[in-house]
Amino acid sequence: MRKFTILLLLGAVLGANAQEFALKKGVVMDSISVKDSISESFSLFLPTTFNVDKNWPVLFVFDMEGRGKQALGMFREAAEDQGYILASPNNLSDTLSTSQNIMIAGRVFNAVVKLLPIHKNRTYAGGFSEGGQFASMVPLFIRGVSGVVASGAIFPNLEVMDGNQSFYFIGIIGREDFAYENMLATKARFDKLKIPNNLMTFDGGHKWPESKYFKNAMERWTLSAMAKGHIDKDSLYINNTYKKNLSELGSLINSYKLLEADDFLEGMQDVFGSLRETDTLKTIKKRIKKDKGFKAMRRHESNAMLKESFLKDDYIYYLGEDIATYNYKNIGWWIYQMEELKKYENSKILAEQQMGKRLLGFINALIEDNIDILEADQEIDYDALSLLWMLKTVTQPMEYSYYLKIISNSARIEDFGTSLFYLEELLKNGYTDKTKLYQLDDTGLLRITPEFNQVVEKYLKKARYEVIEE
């Protein structure tokens, strides 16, 4: 893509020391300073159609590890297609308090609004996972946010929501994502409060969705702005977008993805209802509702969601008990749960397959949250932490870092038997980095033992230290 550059004289923004500032269109620009007096920056994307003669919609994208440039990269194609400016703070962190992160986001908001011609009624917030959670909170703290797109995110606190909220919330979630149940709860709460919202679903787990979902979100915000009179109605845009959406809906129906089609259709009815006739959508809706396969899919999903809710409660309870009592003996129960989840994943019923994958994601997230809590303590409880590392080798056996932590920690307290057991389990699962094995912290005495080197030689052929046969 050809790159364009415009030069803006920012005297009003930067005060007396005016300077030329190069803004490139069609590329993600990184490390733009928020203020000379503070060491904060943001990333920025301008569509190639950008000019200073009109006001533009802007989507602020949030990443809780401060990876603004990477986060904008996921929205870039949609923003170029729909004519949106993108901006993302580079200094957000999940180690900071919510208020600190809000202050950082607010400073970036102000910097962008001063820098560029932004439409006052078309400011939006978005993100994935923890970034999506944060984006969902932004309208509660920063005025003027017209919409939120949250992907793979759990809404932080539905109880704080009330009918006075007017932003347009769009949730995007995979049906195998452990946050799926929470996203359904978010939609139900918003529907009850009559807060404009739309749910888009896709096949898959906790991952970034395809760009087309972000395009659809931006389209719906644009159409909503037309319906509210914030921008002029563009009949050509309305009808072309309707035809494109109708084609996407047809593809979902033809692929027999009727649950996804029903979600997508509901969003179309909401956004096009006040802009043009939608008799075709009403006809399609009736046809889907009468389909026996659709009814079976809804029934299977409802049954799976009920079962999932009970199982989640069990996981939360038993994990809490195991941590509190250092119940290493219960690892066998968790192994059994993994076997049960595999049965669900191999079920002939799609809803049970998806439930099995959601539950596995939920267990892993639950254990990781508890690991983070323990590691943040001033005095770390290594007995509890070691238990959680062991559980991770059960729930996520190909994540090698947990084996290494167990080997290192057990060697630290000279529990060589545990170290050797997890060393062999690690190598059985395909680990091959011999150099890292011989550099593990706290394993100096372990590494020179014949037993350690015998295990390494068994799986990786040659050990570093000679194994002496007695």
Beta strands, then each sheet from edge to edge (+ up, - down):
strand 1: 4-9
strand 2: 20-25
strand 3: 28-35
strand 4: 38-45
strand 5: 56-62
strand 6: 85-89
strand 7: 118-128
strand 8: 145-151
strand 9: 168-174
strand 10: 197-202
sheet 1: 1+ 2-
sheet 2: 3+ 4- 6+ 5+ 7+ 8+ 9+ 10+
end
